[in-house]
Amino acid sequence: MMMEKLKLAPLHYPGLRHAEFGQLIVRFFEDFGKTTLRADTDPDFKTMFDTLQAQLPTYNSALDQIRASAESGKIAEADAVRDRDIQALRDCIKPFRNSSLQAERDAYTAVKIILNEYRDVEDSSFEEETNRINTLTDTLLSADLSAHLASLGAVKFVNRLADSNSAFNDLFANRSFHTSQKITYDVKALRQTLLDDYRQMANYVTTLANVRNDAFYRELFAVLNNGRKYFGDVVLARRQGKTPSQPEETQ
């Protein structure tokens, strides 16, 4: 009899706040520690396990830095504003994808090609994102594309993105001398590295839990999925304006 295929609980990572994302990783190690599982049962898993665990102190230090600094809080909010602005730009051209006017469809295609080159710009480090958005807005406002932007009514969205990116850069570049003397962390870049490694481990565990008839991988999958289900509910509840329930204990 074929066993039911195991699937990871859906989790919209961008919907997690920085502290919640860190807690997702911590929760995995806490739940793992409550079991009799040994990470060294699988050397490859052990390597991923250790790599993930080794990143937590630095990530937590970055979170402490954000909590402790009002200035860093303003920077994080300014970054969130420009992230929303670039999403608004992407969204504003969507209605023209199937326009009855050929000129509007052509304009949509031309602008979409450029936007596709920056689809992951929000995942870049703070400084890299600033530079990439500068290039993006300059390209879109160039003579070659300005007419297309106008036909899509997207000029104001590009200008808004350029303004929010400039506002972020002003805050980021003018941090106080006192802050500049401390060790500073780019929480966004740290989070992305942590996420990449977490995804790799999650996919590895899921694949082996499905491929091998081995209790170790199936229990490991259950541990991993326990935290995912809770934080998936956290994001969903927030979208629906509800209060998330308390996490269940791993058995």
WOKAKA-V38370 format. One record per residue. RES is the residue in three letters. OMEGA is omega in radians with two decimals (none if undefined). BURIAL is b if it has 24 or more other C-alpha atoms within 12 Angstrom, else e. Layout:
# WOKAKA-V38370
[[RES:OMEGA:BURIAL] [RES:OMEGA:BURIAL]]
This chain:
# WOKAKA-V38370
[[MET:-3.09:e] [MET:-3.14:e] [MET:3.14:e] [GLU:-3.11:e] [LYS:3.13:e] [LEU:3.13:b] [LYS:3.10:e] [LEU:3.05:b] [ALA:-3.12:e] [PRO:-3.14:e] [LEU:3.12:b] [HIS:-3.03:e] [TYR:-3.11:b] [PRO:3.14:e] [GLY:3.12:e] [LEU:3.02:b] [ARG:-3.06:e] [HIS:-3.12:b] [ALA:3.13:b] [GLU:3.12:b] [PHE:3.09:b] [GLY:-3.13:b] [GLN:3.05:b] [LEU:-3.14:b] [ILE:3.11:b] [VAL:-3.12:b] [ARG:3.12:b] [PHE:-3.13:b] [PHE:3.11:b] [GLU:3.14:e] [ASP:3.11:b] [PHE:-3.11:b] [GLY:3.13:e] [LYS:-3.13:e] [THR:3.04:e] [THR:-3.14:e] [LEU:3.08:e] [ARG:-3.11:e] [ALA:-3.08:e] [ASP:3.03:e] [THR:3.12:e] [ASP:-3.10:e] [PRO:3.13:e] [ASP:3.09:e] [PHE:-3.13:b] [LYS:3.12:e] [THR:3.13:e] [MET:3.11:b] [PHE:-3.11:b] [ASP:3.14:e] [THR:3.13:e] [LEU:-3.10:b] [GLN:-3.10:b] [ALA:-3.11:e] [GLN:-3.02:b] [LEU:-3.13:b] [PRO:-3.14:e] [THR:3.13:b] [TYR:3.12:b] [ASN:3.08:b] [SER:3.10:e] [ALA:3.10:b] [LEU:3.10:b] [ASP:3.13:e] [GLN:3.13:b] [ILE:-3.13:b] [ARG:-3.03:e] [ALA:-3.01:e] [SER:3.09:e] [ALA:3.14:e] [GLU:3.09:b] [SER:3.09:b] [GLY:3.10:b] [LYS:3.12:e] [ILE:3.13:b] [ALA:3.13:b] [GLU:3.11:e] [ALA:3.08:b] [ASP:3.12:b] [ALA:3.13:b] [VAL:-3.12:b] [ARG:3.06:b] [ASP:3.10:b] [ARG:-3.11:e] [ASP:3.12:b] [ILE:3.07:b] [GLN:3.10:b] [ALA:3.09:e] [LEU:3.11:b] [ARG:-3.07:b] [ASP:-3.02:e] [CYS:-3.12:b] [ILE:-3.07:b] [LYS:-3.11:e] [PRO:-3.07:e] [PHE:-3.10:b] [ARG:-3.12:e] [ASN:3.13:e] [SER:3.08:e] [SER:3.13:e] [LEU:-3.12:e] [GLN:-3.11:e] [ALA:3.13:e] [GLU:3.08:b] [ARG:3.11:e] [ASP:3.13:b] [ALA:3.11:b] [TYR:-3.11:b] [THR:-3.10:b] [ALA:-3.13:b] [VAL:-3.11:b] [LYS:3.12:b] [ILE:3.13:e] [ILE:-3.13:b] [LEU:3.13:b] [ASN:3.13:e] [GLU:-3.11:e] [TYR:-3.03:b] [ARG:-3.11:e] [ASP:-3.02:e] [VAL:-3.13:b] [GLU:-3.13:b] [ASP:-3.13:b] [SER:3.04:b] [SER:-3.07:b] [PHE:-3.07:b] [GLU:3.12:b] [GLU:3.12:e] [GLU:3.11:b] [THR:-3.11:b] [ASN:-3.11:e] [ARG:3.11:b] [ILE:3.06:b] [ASN:3.14:b] [THR:-3.14:e] [LEU:-3.09:b] [THR:3.09:b] [ASP:3.14:e] [THR:-3.10:b] [LEU:-3.12:b] [LEU:3.12:b] [SER:-3.11:e] [ALA:-3.09:e] [ASP:-3.03:e] [LEU:-3.05:b] [SER:3.13:b] [ALA:3.10:e] [HIS:3.12:b] [LEU:-3.11:b] [ALA:-3.11:b] [SER:3.12:b] [LEU:-3.10:b] [GLY:-3.01:b] [ALA:-3.08:b] [VAL:-3.10:b] [LYS:3.13:e] [PHE:3.09:b] [VAL:3.12:b] [ASN:3.12:b] [ARG:3.10:b] [LEU:3.13:b] [ALA:-3.13:b] [ASP:-3.12:b] [SER:3.09:b] [ASN:3.10:b] [SER:3.12:b] [ALA:3.09:b] [PHE:-3.07:b] [ASN:3.11:b] [ASP:3.12:e] [LEU:-3.05:b] [PHE:-3.08:b] [ALA:-3.06:e] [ASN:3.05:e] [ARG:-3.07:e] [SER:3.11:e] [PHE:-3.13:e] [HIS:3.14:e] [THR:-3.08:e] [SER:-3.14:e] [GLN:3.14:e] [LYS:2.98:e] [ILE:-3.13:e] [THR:-3.09:e] [TYR:3.02:b] [ASP:-3.04:b] [VAL:-3.13:b] [LYS:3.13:b] [ALA:3.11:b] [LEU:3.14:b] [ARG:-3.12:b] [GLN:3.10:b] [THR:3.11:b] [LEU:3.13:b] [LEU:3.14:b] [ASP:-3.12:e] [ASP:3.09:b] [TYR:3.13:b] [ARG:3.14:b] [GLN:3.14:e] [MET:-3.12:b] [ALA:3.13:b] [ASN:3.13:b] [TYR:-3.13:b] [VAL:-3.12:b] [THR:-3.14:b] [THR:-3.11:e] [LEU:3.10:b] [ALA:3.12:b] [ASN:-3.05:b] [VAL:-3.06:e] [ARG:3.06:e] [ASN:-2.99:e] [ASP:-3.08:e] [ALA:-3.13:e] [PHE:-3.07:b] [TYR:3.14:b] [ARG:3.09:b] [GLU:3.10:b] [LEU:3.09:b] [PHE:-3.14:b] [ALA:3.10:b] [VAL:-3.13:b] [LEU:-3.04:b] [ASN:-3.12:b] [ASN:3.12:b] [GLY:3.14:b] [ARG:-3.14:b] [LYS:-3.12:b] [TYR:-3.08:b] [PHE:3.00:b] [GLY:3.10:b] [ASP:3.10:b] [VAL:-3.13:b] [VAL:-3.12:b] [LEU:3.14:e] [ALA:3.13:e] [ARG:3.11:e] [ARG:-3.11:e] [GLN:3.12:e] [GLY:-3.13:e] [LYS:3.07:e] [THR:-3.12:e] [PRO:3.13:e] [SER:3.12:e] [GLN:-3.12:e] [PRO:3.07:e] [GLU:3.08:e] [GLU:3.04:e] [THR:3.14:b] [GLN:none:e]]
